[in-house]
Amino acid sequence: MSARLRPTRAHGLRALASLVLVAGLCACSDEGGTLEGSVSPLLDLKYKRAEAVLAEGELSINFVTPQGSGVNTVLKVSARVGDMIPEGYTGGLTINLAEALEGGAQRGVIGRSVLDEPARAFPQLERGTLVVDTLPTGQGQRVTGDFHVTFVNGIDIYSGRTIFGSFEATVP
């Protein structure tokens, strides 16, 4: 073996230092990510941060990306939960997003609002679940959980497709 190809202790230490630096950079940011599912070839589902909001009987997890002085909502998973939460309850919830409520509306809704993109209406949900480990109650609180949805079959471009992901959201 020639001297040029032989690894030295210095090469090994540099490689280890590089690996530690890359791992450290990856571990520094728990923000951002990409949602997955069969909708992903049709829409960019990368986001910078997730926000959890509980207001007026609605729980929403918003996956957002800053743009200029505003934000793009890459995906919003929301659910009417006013009838599900006893007063003073702050624990976790598992929500059937496809549940039909009085009047025929579904408990859950999926939305998107991105600058310079046409308004999108997603089809109703065939099935879907939103799980939050704790309810958002105070500014700065971290809320973890996951969701998955499957849209009903039909003629819409998103029909029969899926979106899912886990999150660590902050209460704004």
Buried (B, 14 or more C-beta within 10 A) or exposed (E): EEEEEEEEEEEEEEEEEEEEEEEEEEEEEEEEBEBBBBBBEEBEBEBBBBBBBBEEEEBBBBBBBEEEEEBBBBBBBBBBBEEBBEEEEEEEBEBBBBBEEEEEEBBBBBBBBBEEEEEBEBBBBBBBBBBBEBBBEEEEBBBBBBBBBBBBEEEBEBBEBBBBBBBBBBBE
